[in-house]
Amino acid sequence: MPGELTEERVLEVWEHGLRQPPTTRAPLLATLAAATGADVARLSLAALNSLLLDLRSEAFGDTLPCTSDCPGCGESLDVTVSTRELRPPGAEAGGVPAEAGTATLVAQGLDVTYRALTGGDLLAVDPDGPDAHHALLRRCVVSVSPAQDPVPDTVLEEVGQRLADLDPGADTTVALACPRCHHQWAAALDIAEHLWADIDGCARRLLYEVHTLARAYGWSEADVLSVSPVRRQFYLEVAAQ
């Protein structure tokens, strides 16, 4: 396995990630790529996405096969997206991830200082909990003047509308055009979900190989993973005969 994502690490992350809801897997996966020692919980969502793209490129390549249904006619499209397309303008692979920045707005007579969403926010808020959307936005509010608690939901919505400008790259989309009806739209792409699918497929393949070779030769999981993929494939072919 290229990059830092060894086969042993794939299985560890997969086992731990199976017990996690999809929204908390992004910080989990980003820790694998945070070789700089950055605190993932303090990083903005765009910085997390950048780390995930770095990891995806190193471990599984720069191209992501995707499918999307046209909102206009329902045609199913198979597209290939490069990791470069998913980075915000000016962003480079392997760049130093930045912590969440702040900005200020005036709404309903309140001066509201807010910050970008972070990996820690995703871990702290239950996505299935009541009012999860506003719970995330409340965590973004740094200060309010004059003080007001709770912050009105209408003000929180204004904060939410400005987060994309504060943290470009937090939401990743791909521009698509339907060859059948020529409808054009921006399709959302969840990098963490895509990377998790790669890791899930890789882990299940590894476990199948361990199972097969353990039955054929009595090897332990450590024994199987210590054999190079090329030699392991030979043993798998022999065991199938």
C-alpha positions in Angstrom: 0.0 0.0 0.0 1.6 3.3 -1.1 2.0 6.3 1.2 1.5 6.1 5.0 -1.6 3.9 4.7 -0.1 0.5 5.3 -2.2 -2.7 5.1 -2.2 -3.0 8.9 -3.3 0.6 9.3 -6.1 0.1 6.7 -7.5 -2.7 8.8 -7.2 -0.7 12.1 -8.9 2.3 10.6 -11.6 0.2 8.9 -12.4 -1.6 12.2 -12.7 1.6 14.1 -14.5 3.5 11.4 -17.2 0.8 11.1 -18.5 1.9 14.5 -18.6 5.6 13.5 -21.4 7.6 11.8 -20.3 8.9 8.4 -20.0 12.5 9.6 -17.3 11.6 12.1 -15.2 9.6 9.7 -13.7 12.7 8.0 -11.7 13.7 11.2 -10.7 10.0 11.7 -9.4 9.6 8.2 -7.7 13.1 8.3 -5.6 12.0 11.2 -3.9 9.5 9.0 -2.6 12.3 6.7 -1.8 14.9 9.4 1.9 14.0 9.3 2.7 17.6 10.3 1.2 17.0 13.8 -1.7 19.4 13.2 -4.6 19.1 15.6 -7.3 17.8 13.3 -10.0 19.0 15.7 -8.9 22.6 15.1 -8.7 22.4 11.4 -11.3 23.9 9.1 -13.4 21.6 6.9 -11.5 22.8 3.8 -8.2 21.8 5.5 -9.6 18.4 6.4 -10.7 17.9 2.8 -7.2 18.8 1.7 -5.7 16.2 4.0 -8.2 13.6 2.7 -7.3 14.4 -0.9 -3.6 14.0 -0.1 -4.3 10.6 1.5 -6.5 9.5 -1.4 -3.8 10.4 -3.9 -1.0 8.7 -2.1 -3.0 5.5 -1.3 -5.4 5.0 -4.2 -4.4 7.4 -7.0 -5.4 10.9 -8.2 -8.6 9.9 -10.1 -12.0 9.2 -8.5 -14.7 7.3 -10.4 -18.1 8.8 -9.6 -21.7 8.4 -10.7 -24.5 11.1 -10.7 -28.1 11.2 -11.9 -29.1 14.2 -14.0 -31.7 16.3 -12.1 -33.3 17.2 -15.5 -33.9 13.8 -17.1 -32.6 11.2 -14.7 -29.8 10.0 -16.9 -27.1 8.2 -15.0 -23.6 9.6 -15.6 -20.3 7.9 -15.0 -17.6 10.5 -14.6 -14.0 10.5 -13.5 -12.8 13.4 -11.3 -9.2 14.3 -10.4 -8.2 15.3 -6.9 -6.9 18.5 -8.4 -10.4 19.5 -9.5 -11.7 19.2 -6.0 -9.2 21.6 -4.4 -10.1 25.3 -4.2 -8.3 27.7 -6.5 -4.7 28.2 -5.4 -4.6 25.2 -3.1 -1.8 22.7 -3.6 -1.3 19.1 -2.6 0.7 18.6 0.5 0.2 22.2 1.7 0.3 23.0 5.4 -3.3 22.8 6.7 -4.7 26.0 8.2 -6.7 26.3 11.4 -10.2 27.8 11.1 -10.3 31.5 10.5 -12.8 34.1 11.8 -15.0 36.9 10.4 -17.6 39.3 11.6 -21.1 40.3 10.5 -23.8 42.6 11.7 -27.3 41.1 11.9 -30.4 42.3 13.8 -28.4 44.9 15.7 -25.8 42.3 16.8 -22.1 42.2 16.0 -21.4 38.5 15.5 -17.8 37.1 15.3 -17.8 33.6 13.9 -15.4 31.0 12.7 -15.4 28.2 10.2 -16.6 24.8 11.1 -13.9 22.4 12.3 -13.3 18.7 12.6 -13.9 19.1 16.3 -17.4 20.4 15.6 -18.2 17.3 13.5 -17.1 15.1 16.4 -19.0 17.1 19.0 -22.5 17.3 17.4 -24.6 14.2 16.9 -25.8 14.5 13.2 -29.0 12.6 14.1 -29.7 14.7 17.2 -32.4 17.3 17.5 -31.6 20.6 15.8 -28.1 19.3 14.7 -27.8 22.0 12.0 -28.2 24.9 14.4 -26.1 23.1 17.0 -23.2 23.2 14.5 -23.8 26.9 13.7 -23.9 27.8 17.4 -20.4 26.3 17.8 -19.2 28.7 15.0 -20.2 31.8 17.0 -17.2 33.2 18.8 -18.8 36.3 20.4 -21.9 38.4 20.2 -22.1 42.1 21.1 -24.3 43.1 22.8 -24.3 39.7 24.5 -27.4 37.6 23.7 -27.9 33.9 24.6 -29.3 32.1 22.8 -28.3 33.6 19.5 -31.5 33.9 17.3 -31.9 31.1 14.7 -32.2 33.7 12.0 -28.8 35.1 12.9 -27.4 31.6 12.9 -28.7 31.1 9.4 -26.9 34.2 8.3 -23.7 32.8 9.7 -24.3 29.6 7.9 -24.8 31.4 4.6 -21.4 33.0 5.0 -19.3 30.0 6.0 -18.6 29.0 2.3 -16.9 32.4 1.8 -14.9 32.1 5.0 -13.7 28.5 4.2 -13.6 27.9 0.5 -13.2 24.2 -0.1 -15.4 23.1 2.8 -18.0 21.9 0.3 -16.7 20.1 -2.7 -18.7 20.0 -5.9 -18.2 18.9 -9.5 -19.6 20.8 -12.5 -21.5 18.4 -14.7 -23.4 18.6 -18.0 -25.9 15.9 -19.2 -25.1 14.7 -22.7 -28.7 13.7 -23.1 -30.7 16.8 -22.1 -27.8 19.3 -21.8 -28.8 20.2 -18.2 -25.9 21.6 -16.2 -25.5 21.4 -12.4 -23.0 21.2 -9.6 -23.0 17.8 -7.9 -21.8 17.5 -4.4 -18.9 15.0 -3.7 -18.2 13.8 -0.2 -14.5 13.2 -0.1 -14.5 11.4 3.2 -17.3 9.1 2.0 -15.4 8.3 -1.2 -12.2 7.6 0.7 -14.0 5.4 3.1 -15.5 3.4 0.3 -11.9 2.8 -1.0 -10.7 1.8 2.5 -13.7 -0.5 3.1 -13.1 -2.3 -0.2 -9.4 -2.6 0.5 -10.0 -3.9 4.0 -12.5 -6.5 2.9 -10.2 -7.7 0.2 -7.3 -8.1 2.7 -9.5 -10.0 5.1 -10.6 -12.3 2.4 -7.0 -13.0 1.5 -6.2 -13.6 5.2 -9.2 -16.0 5.4 -8.2 -17.9 2.3 -4.5 -18.3 3.2 -5.3 -19.1 6.8 -7.5 -22.0 5.7 -5.0 -23.2 3.1 -1.7 -22.9 5.1 -2.7 -22.2 8.7 -1.1 -18.8 8.6 -2.1 -16.1 11.1 -3.2 -12.6 10.0 0.3 -11.2 10.8 1.8 -14.0 8.7 -0.4 -13.2 5.7 0.3 -9.4 5.8 4.0 -10.0 6.1 4.0 -11.6 2.7 4.4 -9.1 -0.2 1.2 -8.6 -2.4 2.9 -10.2 -5.4 3.9 -13.4 -3.6 0.6 -13.4 -1.7 -1.2 -13.4 -5.1 0.8 -16.5 -6.1 -0.2 -18.4 -2.9 -3.8 -17.4 -3.5 -3.8 -18.8 -7.0 -2.2 -22.0 -5.8 -4.7 -22.4 -2.9 -7.5 -22.0 -5.4 -6.3 -25.0 -7.5 
